[in-house]
Amino acid sequence: MPTPQAEKENAAETKETQKPPKNLKLPTYLVIMLIVGMVVLIGLGQPVADWWKQNREYQAVVSQLEEAKANHQRLENELTKWNTDSYLASQARSRLGYTFAGERPYIVIDAPGNSEKNRDFKAAGPARPWYLVITDSIELAQQVQPAPEKDVQPVAEEK
């Protein structure tokens, strides 16, 4: 009866003798098809990549064009509003504080129901309109007198 050691040696010898054949042949048409496929992939790879890049750039330009058209339309609408006398008068009243002849402007402070709105308005800017601030600064500049010149003696340099 063979020993377990002998069985292992026999199994190792049979594995060594059962090596696959060295000259495994692939069908010729399969090799040709693989080569043709690789050439096609290499040949089409760069043009497809270029097309993909150009398509992305085109989409970016189209979106910029749409944004520019929307901005142009918004500006056209705003220009149309500014060309009407009623809108121009309302903006002069609200932004610059202009009034028509014979009107007296009033500013309501702490109106009921608008306390939060008034609080934001007070914190947002100066208490007076900008044109009054400029007028006051011009008047203040005109009132300033130049300082009197003192007799200044030059300091003697020591040697």
Protein Blocks (a to p, Z undefined) as FASTA:
>chain_A
ZZfklmmmmmmmmmmmmcccfblcddfklmmmmmmmmmmmmmmmmmmmmmmmmmmmmmmm
mmmmmmmmmmmmmmmmmmmmmmpmklmmmmmmmmnopacehiacdddehiehilmmmmmm
mmmmcfbdfklmmmmmmmmmmmpccddddddddddddZZ
